[in-house]
């Protein structure tokens, strides 16, 4: 989680988005274990469901996902594509399992943008 706070300290305009991500990770957002109001499925990992699985959001998800993936290095995208929805969620939550680097500014900013827009669509 700490790479996200490093990002927020360097780019204060993303502080709200980082805060939203932290709420989703820690379970303090309004998304909890529940039945999805969009697709009527019992959701055990709300963040993963919202970001990658809710069928009602598929169309918007594909648009937002493609906007974000255009900012990713090819190898990064290849690895991400092979992950399950839950693995992608953990990978994003950990800040991509690497220390924060400004070289990936577009990837970090794109992730926060994707998460915020998906959250706004979901809630």
N, C-alpha and C positions, 0 to 999 in steps of 0.2 A: 504493500500500500504506500510505502514512503515515497516511491518515485512520483506519485501523483501530487504529494504535497511539495516536493521539490519543484515540480512543474508549476504549481499554483504560486509558489513564492517568486518564481522568475517571470511568470505571466499572470499577473493579478486578475486580468479580465476572465481567466478560466477558473477562478476560485469557486464560484457557484457550482460550476459543472463538476469540479473535483469533490465538493461537498456532497453533491447528489450521489456521486459514485460511492463515496464512503458510507452514506446512508443505506445504499443498496447492498453493499458488502456486509455491513454490520447488522442488517435486518431492522434498522430503525426507521426505514421509510414506511410509507403506508402499504407497501407490498409485503405481504406475509403469506404463510401457508394458507391457501384459499382456493376456491373454485374460480377459474378465470371467467370474468364476465363477458369476455369477447368470444371465446371458443368453447366454454362450458367444460373445461378439463380441470381436474384437481392438480394444482400446481405445487410441487414440493420445492422447487428452486425458482422463486419468482423472477430473479434477475436473468437467469438463463432462459426461462420461458419468454420473458418480455423481449430479450435481445435476439433470440434465434428460433423460437418454436411456435409462438402464437400464430395460428394459421390465418386469422383475420388480418394480421399485419403483414402478411407475405409480400404484397405488392409494394407497400411503402418501404419494407425492410430491404427489398432488392435494390430499390433506388438509393436509399441511404447507404447501404453496404457498398454499392459500386462507387459512390462518391468517396467513401473512406478508402477503399482498396486502391484507388488510383494514386493515393499518397504513399502507399507501402512499397518498400523494396521487394523485388521479385521473390527472393528466398523467404522473406518474412511471410508474404502472402501464401506461398506454397505450403509452408508449415501450418499456418492458420487454417488453410483449406482442409487439411487432413485431420483436424481436431474435431471431436464431438462438440455439441453445443455446451455441455458442462465444462469440458476442457478449455474451450474458447473463453468462457466466462471467467474461469480461474486465471487463465493466461492474461486476460485484460486487467483483472482485478489486481494482479501482482505487479502491474507495470511492465508486462512482457518478460518477466523473470530476468531482468537485467537492471543494473544501476541506471539511473536517469542520465541521458545524454542529449544535449541540445541538437545533435545531428538528426534525431528522431522527432524534432518538434512537430512536424506535420503529422506524424503518426499518432503522437500523443493528443494533439489538438483534434485530429480527426476522430479518434476514439471517443473523446469527451463529447464532441458534437453528435456523433452517432448515438451514444448513450442518452444524452439529453433529449434528442428528437424522438427516439424510440419510447422513452419514458413519457414524454408529453402525449404521444399517440396512444399509449397503453392506458394511461390514467384518465 
